[in-house]
Amino acid sequence: MSNYKPPYSIDDALLLLVDSISQKLAKVDFLVGKEAPLKLRKDIQLQSLHSSLAIEANSLSLDAVKDVVAGVPVLGPQKDIWEVKDALAAYDLLSHVDPFSLNDFLKIHGIMTAHTVPDAGSFRHSGEGVFAGSRCIFMAPPPERVPALMDDLFHWLQAHQKDIHPLILSSVFHFEMVFIHPFSDGNGRMARYWQSAILGAFNPLFYAFPIENQIRAHQSQYYDAIALSEKAGDSTAFLHFMLTMFSLTLDPILASQPSRRSLKNQAAWWKRLYPNRYYSAKELQVLLKIKSPSYFRQAYLGPAVKAGHLELFDPASPRSPRQRYKKRD
């Protein structure tokens, strides 16, 4: 077993970002329900696919991408059209790949670049660099080192999938993969895709996050973060960037959900509670995985009582610290 360990450090700012994302994730999970991953993914998949390709200089507009998917003839470079078709085939498999398998990784690259890259699904055999437009950020390791470097990276990924937070694990992988640059083309697309696959294995809601949209909107900062981490010799700067992107991605999802959630859907969660059992506010807060007591009371507990989803043990003293709650029969 390889002893390889990608260099990075965890500081207080990163810990705060992980905590903030975790709290936002819990709120999204409660607001949209179990049906959300597939529904949200279908709504945003084309936007994510378009953004990921646009970062790599694909010229097709979002409307053109939708037309390609719908089978409508599109005017544009044939290579760009094939990139869309192949990427769509790869994204359709996102929730089915094993993110800790190097074989699956190579297979997905073969699908994503099937009609545009001669050596699709195989490691490169020539020197490559990471470029932002015409600017060379750094030169990748020589091709003869690529198989061993990727093998080490996946061994590390497999060994630490349960003891490193997925947000950190996937972001470190993203940077290390970009640094190794294992393919002659499609490296950025694969890095972003595989990060979503790693996170989705942790929580299916991550399949629905249009992280590519945020990266495209902050494309220069994306390359700057890669360059800073390469110069520093560790991925810490890149971790800060990626976790900030995830936090920004969750904000519009949270902002849009409350207006769409009916009282009937809100009641569905409270009905999961055991009948005739009273819960403390703290117990309910823990069940919902919300860390802020004030936010829990304001956004969930208070509305649930007001809407009649929960009954009070002591209605005469609604603010009592000893108050208990049970679901309405």
TORKOL-4160 file (C-alpha; in steps of 0.2 Angstrom, whole numbers, padded with zeros to 4 digits, m for minus):
329
<pt num="1" X="0000" Y="0000" Z="0000"/>
<pt num="2" X="0007" Y="0017" Z="m0005"/>
<pt num="3" X="0011" Y="0029" Z="0009"/>
<pt num="4" X="0008" Y="0044" Z="m0002"/>
<pt num="5" X="m0001" Y="0059" Z="0006"/>
<pt num="6" X="m0005" Y="0075" Z="m0004"/>
<pt num="7" X="0001" Y="0090" Z="0005"/>
<pt num="8" X="m0012" Y="0102" Z="0012"/>
<pt num="9" X="m0016" Y="0110" Z="0029"/>
<pt num="10" X="m0032" Y="0114" Z="0038"/>
<pt num="11" X="m0034" Y="0131" Z="0046"/>
<pt num="12" X="m0048" Y="0139" Z="0056"/>
<pt num="13" X="m0056" Y="0147" Z="0040"/>
<pt num="14" X="m0057" Y="0130" Z="0032"/>
<pt num="15" X="m0066" Y="0123" Z="0047"/>
<pt num="16" X="m0078" Y="0137" Z="0047"/>
<pt num="17" X="m0082" Y="0134" Z="0029"/>
<pt num="18" X="m0085" Y="0115" Z="0032"/>
<pt num="19" X="m0096" Y="0119" Z="0046"/>
<pt num="20" X="m0106" Y="0132" Z="0036"/>
<pt num="21" X="m0108" Y="0121" Z="0021"/>
<pt num="22" X="m0114" Y="0107" Z="0033"/>
<pt num="23" X="m0127" Y="0118" Z="0041"/>
<pt num="24" X="m0133" Y="0124" Z="0024"/>
<pt num="25" X="m0134" Y="0106" Z="0017"/>
<pt num="26" X="m0145" Y="0101" Z="0032"/>
<pt num="27" X="m0157" Y="0115" Z="0028"/>
<pt num="28" X="m0157" Y="0110" Z="0010"/>
<pt num="29" X="m0160" Y="0092" Z="0014"/>
<pt num="30" X="m0175" Y="0097" Z="0026"/>
<pt num="31" X="m0183" Y="0109" Z="0014"/>
<pt num="32" X="m0182" Y="0099" Z="m0002"/>
<pt num="33" X="m0185" Y="0082" Z="0004"/>
<pt num="34" X="m0178" Y="0065" Z="m0002"/>
<pt num="35" X="m0185" Y="0068" Z="m0019"/>
<pt num="36" X="m0173" Y="0082" Z="m0022"/>
<pt num="37" X="m0157" Y="0074" Z="m0029"/>
<pt num="38" X="m0165" Y="0068" Z="m0045"/>
<pt num="39" X="m0177" Y="0082" Z="m0047"/>
<pt num="40" X="m0164" Y="0096" Z="m0044"/>
<pt num="41" X="m0151" Y="0086" Z="m0055"/>
<pt num="42" X="m0162" Y="0086" Z="m0070"/>
<pt num="43" X="m0166" Y="0104" Z="m0068"/>
<pt num="44" X="m0148" Y="0110" Z="m0067"/>
<pt num="45" X="m0138" Y="0096" Z="m0076"/>
<pt num="46" X="m0138" Y="0105" Z="m0093"/>
<pt num="47" X="m0132" Y="0121" Z="m0085"/>
<pt num="48" X="m0118" Y="0112" Z="m0076"/>
<pt num="49" X="m0113" Y="0103" Z="m0091"/>
<pt num="50" X="m0113" Y="0119" Z="m0102"/>
<pt num="51" X="m0103" Y="0128" Z="m0089"/>
<pt num="52" X="m0090" Y="0114" Z="m0087"/>
<pt num="53" X="m0088" Y="0114" Z="m0106"/>
<pt num="54" X="m0088" Y="0133" Z="m0107"/>
<pt num="55" X="m0073" Y="0133" Z="m0095"/>
<pt num="56" X="m0064" Y="0123" Z="m0107"/>
<pt num="57" X="m0068" Y="0135" Z="m0122"/>
<pt num="58" X="m0083" Y="0125" Z="m0129"/>
<pt num="59" X="m0092" Y="0138" Z="m0140"/>
<pt num="60" X="m0110" Y="0132" Z="m0139"/>
<pt num="61" X="m0123" Y="0143" Z="m0130"/>
<pt num="62" X="m0134" Y="0135" Z="m0116"/>
<pt num="63" X="m0149" Y="0135" Z="m0129"/>
<pt num="64" X="m0138" Y="0126" Z="m0141"/>
<pt num="65" X="m0133" Y="0113" Z="m0128"/>
<pt num="66" X="m0152" Y="0111" Z="m0125"/>
<pt num="67" X="m0155" Y="0109" Z="m0143"/>
<pt num="68" X="m0141" Y="0096" Z="m0145"/>
<pt num="69" X="m0149" Y="0086" Z="m0131"/>
<pt num="70" X="m0166" Y="0087" Z="m0139"/>
<pt num="71" X="m0159" Y="0081" Z="m0155"/>
<pt num="72" X="m0162" Y="0097" Z="m0164"/>
<pt num="73" X="m0149" Y="0102" Z="m0178"/>
<pt num="74" X="m0137" Y="0114" Z="m0171"/>
<pt num="75" X="m0125" Y="0126" Z="m0181"/>
<pt num="76" X="m0107" Y="0125" Z="m0173"/>
<pt num="77" X="m0091" Y="0116" Z="m0173"/>
<pt num="78" X="m0093" Y="0097" Z="m0174"/>
<pt num="79" X="m0080" Y="0095" Z="m0160"/>
<pt num="80" X="m0090" Y="0106" Z="m0148"/>
<pt num="81" X="m0106" Y="0097" Z="m0153"/>
<pt num="82" X="m0098" Y="0080" Z="m0149"/>
<pt num="83" X="m0091" Y="0087" Z="m0133"/>
<pt num="84" X="m0109" Y="0090" Z="m0127"/>
<pt num="85" X="m0116" Y="0073" Z="m0132"/>
<pt num="86" X="m0101" Y="0064" Z="m0124"/>
<pt num="87" X="m0102" Y="0074" Z="m0108"/>
<pt num="88" X="m0121" Y="0071" Z="m0107"/>
<pt num="89" X="m0117" Y="0052" Z="m0108"/>
<pt num="90" X="m0105" Y="0054" Z="m0094"/>
<pt num="91" X="m0116" Y="0064" Z="m0083"/>
<pt num="92" X="m0130" Y="0052" Z="m0085"/>
<pt num="93" X="m0118" Y="0039" Z="m0076"/>
<pt num="94" X="m0113" Y="0051" Z="m0062"/>
<pt num="95" X="m0123" Y="0043" Z="m0048"/>
<pt num="96" X="m0118" Y="0025" Z="m0054"/>
<pt num="97" X="m0099" Y="0026" Z="m0054"/>
<pt num="98" X="m0087" Y="0021" Z="m0040"/>
<pt num="99" X="m0078" Y="0037" Z="m0036"/>
<pt num="100" X="m0064" Y="0027" Z="m0028"/>
<pt num="101" X="m0061" Y="0016" Z="m0043"/>
<pt num="102" X="m0047" Y="0021" Z="m0055"/>
<pt num="103" X="m0054" Y="0009" Z="m0068"/>
<pt num="104" X="m0071" Y="0018" Z="m0067"/>
<pt num="105" X="m0061" Y="0035" Z="m0068"/>
<pt num="106" X="m0053" Y="0029" Z="m0085"/>
<pt num="107" X="m0070" Y="0022" Z="m0091"/>
<pt num="108" X="m0078" Y="0039" Z="m0088"/>
<pt num="109" X="m0065" Y="0049" Z="m0097"/>
<pt num="110" X="m0067" Y="0037" Z="m0112"/>
<pt num="111" X="m0085" Y="0041" Z="m0112"/>
<pt num="112" X="m0083" Y="0060" Z="m0109"/>
<pt num="113" X="m0070" Y="0062" Z="m0123"/>
<pt num="114" X="m0075" Y="0047" Z="m0135"/>
<pt num="115" X="m0077" Y="0057" Z="m0151"/>
<pt num="116" X="m0065" Y="0071" Z="m0148"/>
<pt num="117" X="m0049" Y="0064" Z="m0140"/>
<pt num="118" X="m0039" Y="0050" Z="m0149"/>
<pt num="119" X="m0033" Y="0042" Z="m0133"/>
<pt num="120" X="m0049" Y="0043" Z="m0124"/>
<pt num="121" X="m0049" Y="0033" Z="m0108"/>
<pt num="122" X="m0030" Y="0031" Z="m0108"/>
<pt num="123" X="m0016" Y="0041" Z="m0099"/>
<pt num="124" X="m0006" Y="0054" Z="m0109"/>
<pt num="125" X="0010" Y="0049" Z="m0118"/>
<pt num="126" X="0017" Y="0067" Z="m0120"/>
<pt num="127" X="0021" Y="0082" Z="m0110"/>
<pt num="128" X="0007" Y="0094" Z="m0105"/>
<pt num="129" X="0004" Y="0110" Z="m0095"/>
<pt num="130" X="m0010" Y="0118" Z="m0086"/>
<pt num="131" X="m0016" Y="0134" Z="m0096"/>
<pt num="132" X="m0028" Y="0148" Z="m0092"/>
<pt num="133" X="m0031" Y="0154" Z="m0110"/>
<pt num="134" X="m0013" Y="0157" Z="m0117"/>
<pt num="135" X="m0005" Y="0158" Z="m0100"/>
<pt num="136" X="0004" Y="0143" Z="m0094"/>
<pt num="137" X="0001" Y="0141" Z="m0075"/>
<pt num="138" X="0013" Y="0126" Z="m0073"/>
<pt num="139" X="0020" Y="0111" Z="m0083"/>
<pt num="140" X="0013" Y="0094" Z="m0077"/>
<pt num="141" X="0024" Y="0079" Z="m0072"/>
<pt num="142" X="0032" Y="0069" Z="m0086"/>
<pt num="143" X="0020" Y="0056" Z="m0094"/>
<pt num="144" X="0030" Y="0041" Z="m0088"/>
<pt num="145" X="0026" Y="0046" Z="m0070"/>
<pt num="146" X="0007" Y="0048" Z="m0073"/>
<pt num="147" X="0002" Y="0029" Z="m0070"/>
<pt num="148" X="0011" Y="0028" Z="m0053"/>
<pt num="149" X="0005" Y="0046" Z="m0048"/>
<pt num="150" X="m0013" Y="0042" Z="m0052"/>
<pt num="151" X="m0012" Y="0025" Z="m0043"/>
<pt num="152" X="m0005" Y="0033" Z="m0027"/>
<pt num="153" X="m0019" Y="0046" Z="m0028"/>
<pt num="154" X="m0033" Y="0033" Z="m0029"/>
<pt num="155" X="m0025" Y="0023" Z="m0015"/>
<pt num="156" X="m0025" Y="0038" Z="m0004"/>
<pt num="157" X="m0043" Y="0042" Z="m0009"/>
<pt num="158" X="m0048" Y="0024" Z="m0005"/>
<pt num="159" X="m0039" Y="0023" Z="0012"/>
<pt num="160" X="m0046" Y="0040" Z="0018"/>
<pt num="161" X="m0064" Y="0040" Z="0012"/>
<pt num="162" X="m0070" Y="0038" Z="0030"/>
<pt num="163" X="m0058" Y="0048" Z="0040"/>
<pt num="164" X="m0057" Y="0064" Z="0030"/>
<pt num="165" X="m0072" Y="0075" Z="0027"/>
<pt num="166" X="m0078" Y="0073" Z="0009"/>
<pt num="167" X="m0077" Y="0092" Z="0006"/>
<pt num="168" X="m0059" Y="0091" Z="0010"/>
<pt num="169" X="m0056" Y="0074" Z="0002"/>
<pt num="170" X="m0064" Y="0078" Z="m0015"/>
<pt num="171" X="m0056" Y="0096" Z="m0016"/>
<pt num="172" X="m0038" Y="0089" Z="m0013"/>
<pt num="173" X="m0042" Y="0075" Z="m0026"/>
<pt num="174" X="m0048" Y="0089" Z="m0038"/>
<pt num="175" X="m0031" Y="0099" Z="m0036"/>
<pt num="176" X="m0020" Y="0084" Z="m0037"/>
<pt num="177" X="m0028" Y="0077" Z="m0052"/>
<pt num="178" X="m0027" Y="0094" Z="m0061"/>
<pt num="179" X="m0008" Y="0094" Z="m0056"/>
<pt num="180" X="m0005" Y="0077" Z="m0062"/>
<pt num="181" X="m0014" Y="0081" Z="m0078"/>
<pt num="182" X="m0016" Y="0063" Z="m0083"/>
<pt num="183" X="m0025" Y="0065" Z="m0100"/>
<pt num="184" X="m0020" Y="0074" Z="m0116"/>
<pt num="185" X="m0037" Y="0083" Z="m0115"/>
<pt num="186" X="m0052" Y="0084" Z="m0103"/>
<pt num="187" X="m0043" Y="0085" Z="m0087"/>
<pt num="188" X="m0053" Y="0100" Z="m0080"/>
<pt num="189" X="m0069" Y="0092" Z="m0085"/>
<pt num="190" X="m0064" Y="0076" Z="m0076"/>
<pt num="191" X="m0058" Y="0084" Z="m0061"/>
<pt num="192" X="m0075" Y="0093" Z="m0058"/>
<pt num="193" X="m0085" Y="0078" Z="m0063"/>
<pt num="194" X="m0075" Y="0067" Z="m0051"/>
<pt num="195" X="m0077" Y="0079" Z="m0036"/>
<pt num="196" X="m0096" Y="0078" Z="m0039"/>
<pt num="197" X="m0095" Y="0059" Z="m0039"/>
<pt num="198" X="m0085" Y="0058" Z="m0023"/>
<pt num="199" X="m0097" Y="0070" Z="m0014"/>
<pt num="200" X="m0112" Y="0062" Z="m0021"/>
<pt num="201" X="m0107" Y="0045" Z="m0013"/>
<pt num="202" X="m0107" Y="0055" Z="0004"/>
<pt num="203" X="m0123" Y="0063" Z="0001"/>
<pt num="204" X="m0134" Y="0062" Z="m0015"/>
<pt num="205" X="m0139" Y="0080" Z="m0014"/>
<pt num="206" X="m0121" Y="0084" Z="m0020"/>
<pt num="207" X="m0126" Y="0077" Z="m0037"/>
<pt num="208" X="m0138" Y="0092" Z="m0038"/>
<pt num="209" X="m0126" Y="0106" Z="m0035"/>
<pt num="210" X="m0121" Y="0116" Z="m0050"/>
<pt num="211" X="m0103" Y="0119" Z="m0044"/>
<pt num="212" X="m0097" Y="0121" Z="m0062"/>
<pt num="213" X="m0108" Y="0137" Z="m0063"/>
<pt num="214" X="m0099" Y="0145" Z="m0049"/>
<pt num="215" X="m0082" Y="0140" Z="m0056"/>
<pt num="216" X="m0086" Y="0147" Z="m0072"/>
<pt num="217" X="m0092" Y="0163" Z="m0064"/>
<pt num="218" X="m0076" Y="0164" Z="m0055"/>
<pt num="219" X="m0065" Y="0156" Z="m0068"/>
<pt num="220" X="m0050" Y="0168" Z="m0066"/>
<pt num="221" X="m0050" Y="0165" Z="m0047"/>
<pt num="222" X="m0051" Y="0146" Z="m0051"/>
<pt num="223" X="m0035" Y="0146" Z="m0061"/>
<pt num="224" X="m0027" Y="0158" Z="m0048"/>
<pt num="225" X="m0030" Y="0146" Z="m0034"/>
<pt num="226" X="m0023" Y="0132" Z="m0044"/>
<pt num="227" X="m0007" Y="0143" Z="m0048"/>
<pt num="228" X="m0006" Y="0148" Z="m0029"/>
<pt num="229" X="m0007" Y="0130" Z="m0023"/>
<pt num="230" X="0006" Y="0124" Z="m0036"/>
<pt num="231" X="0018" Y="0138" Z="m0031"/>
<pt num="232" X="0015" Y="0134" Z="m0012"/>
<pt num="233" X="0017" Y="0115" Z="m0015"/>
<pt num="234" X="0001" Y="0111" Z="m0006"/>
<pt num="235" X="m0018" Y="0112" Z="m0010"/>
<pt num="236" X="m0023" Y="0124" Z="0004"/>
<pt num="237" X="m0027" Y="0139" Z="m0007"/>
<pt num="238" X="m0037" Y="0128" Z="m0018"/>
<pt num="239" X="m0047" Y="0121" Z="m0004"/>
<pt num="240" X="m0052" Y="0138" Z="0002"/>
<pt num="241" X="m0057" Y="0142" Z="m0016"/>
<pt num="242" X="m0067" Y="0126" Z="m0019"/>
<pt num="243" X="m0076" Y="0127" Z="m0002"/>
<pt num="244" X="m0081" Y="0145" Z="m0005"/>
<pt num="245" X="m0088" Y="0140" Z="m0021"/>
<pt num="246" X="m0099" Y="0126" Z="m0013"/>
<pt num="247" X="m0105" Y="0138" Z="0000"/>
<pt num="248" X="m0110" Y="0151" Z="m0014"/>
<pt num="249" X="m0119" Y="0137" Z="m0023"/>
<pt num="250" X="m0130" Y="0132" Z="m0009"/>
<pt num="251" X="m0136" Y="0150" Z="m0006"/>
<pt num="252" X="m0148" Y="0152" Z="m0021"/>
<pt num="253" X="m0155" Y="0134" Z="m0018"/>
<pt num="254" X="m0159" Y="0139" Z="0000"/>
<pt num="255" X="m0166" Y="0155" Z="m0005"/>
<pt num="256" X="m0178" Y="0147" Z="m0018"/>
<pt num="257" X="m0184" Y="0133" Z="m0008"/>
<pt num="258" X="m0195" Y="0140" Z="0006"/>
<pt num="259" X="m0207" Y="0148" Z="m0006"/>
<pt num="260" X="m0210" Y="0131" Z="m0015"/>
<pt num="261" X="m0212" Y="0121" Z="0001"/>
<pt num="262" X="m0231" Y="0118" Z="0005"/>
<pt num="263" X="m0237" Y="0115" Z="0023"/>
<pt num="264" X="m0242" Y="0097" Z="0017"/>
<pt num="265" X="m0223" Y="0094" Z="0013"/>
<pt num="266" X="m0218" Y="0102" Z="0029"/>
<pt num="267" X="m0229" Y="0090" Z="0038"/>
<pt num="268" X="m0221" Y="0075" Z="0030"/>
<pt num="269" X="m0205" Y="0077" Z="0040"/>
<pt num="270" X="m0214" Y="0079" Z="0057"/>
<pt num="271" X="m0225" Y="0063" Z="0053"/>
<pt num="272" X="m0209" Y="0053" Z="0054"/>
<pt num="273" X="m0208" Y="0056" Z="0073"/>
<pt num="274" X="m0213" Y="0041" Z="0084"/>
<pt num="275" X="m0232" Y="0043" Z="0089"/>
<pt num="276" X="m0236" Y="0048" Z="0107"/>
<pt num="277" X="m0218" Y="0052" Z="0111"/>
<pt num="278" X="m0213" Y="0069" Z="0117"/>
<pt num="279" X="m0196" Y="0076" Z="0111"/>
<pt num="280" X="m0186" Y="0091" Z="0118"/>
<pt num="281" X="m0182" Y="0105" Z="0106"/>
<pt num="282" X="m0164" Y="0099" Z="0107"/>
<pt num="283" X="m0168" Y="0081" Z="0102"/>
<pt num="284" X="m0178" Y="0088" Z="0087"/>
<pt num="285" X="m0163" Y="0100" Z="0082"/>
<pt num="286" X="m0151" Y="0085" Z="0083"/>
<pt num="287" X="m0163" Y="0074" Z="0072"/>
<pt num="288" X="m0163" Y="0088" Z="0059"/>
<pt num="289" X="m0144" Y="0090" Z="0060"/>
<pt num="290" X="m0145" Y="0109" Z="0063"/>
<pt num="291" X="m0132" Y="0117" Z="0074"/>
<pt num="292" X="m0139" Y="0134" Z="0077"/>
<pt num="293" X="m0153" Y="0133" Z="0091"/>
<pt num="294" X="m0160" Y="0150" Z="0087"/>
<pt num="295" X="m0161" Y="0146" Z="0068"/>
<pt num="296" X="m0169" Y="0130" Z="0072"/>
<pt num="297" X="m0182" Y="0138" Z="0083"/>
<pt num="298" X="m0186" Y="0152" Z="0071"/>
<pt num="299" X="m0186" Y="0142" Z="0055"/>
<pt num="300" X="m0193" Y="0125" Z="0060"/>
<pt num="301" X="m0199" Y="0123" Z="0077"/>
<pt num="302" X="m0210" Y="0139" Z="0078"/>
<pt num="303" X="m0218" Y="0137" Z="0061"/>
<pt num="304" X="m0221" Y="0118" Z="0065"/>
<pt num="305" X="m0231" Y="0123" Z="0081"/>
<pt num="306" X="m0240" Y="0137" Z="0072"/>
<pt num="307" X="m0245" Y="0126" Z="0058"/>
<pt num="308" X="m0251" Y="0112" Z="0070"/>
<pt num="309" X="m0239" Y="0099" Z="0065"/>
<pt num="310" X="m0233" Y="0098" Z="0083"/>
<pt num="311" X="m0242" Y="0098" Z="0100"/>
<pt num="312" X="m0235" Y="0106" Z="0116"/>
<pt num="313" X="m0234" Y="0095" Z="0132"/>
<pt num="314" X="m0237" Y="0111" Z="0142"/>
<pt num="315" X="m0248" Y="0123" Z="0131"/>
<pt num="316" X="m0250" Y="0135" Z="0145"/>
<pt num="317" X="m0231" Y="0139" Z="0145"/>
<pt num="318" X="m0225" Y="0138" Z="0127"/>
<pt num="319" X="m0208" Y="0146" Z="0131"/>
<pt num="320" X="m0204" Y="0135" Z="0146"/>
<pt num="321" X="m0186" Y="0128" Z="0144"/>
<pt num="322" X="m0194" Y="0111" Z="0149"/>
<pt num="323" X="m0206" Y="0111" Z="0135"/>
<pt num="324" X="m0208" Y="0095" Z="0125"/>
<pt num="325" X="m0216" Y="0092" Z="0108"/>
<pt num="326" X="m0225" Y="0077" Z="0099"/>
<pt num="327" X="m0232" Y="0075" Z="0082"/>
<pt num="328" X="m0251" Y="0079" Z="0080"/>
<pt num="329" X="m0261" Y="0063" Z="0079"/>
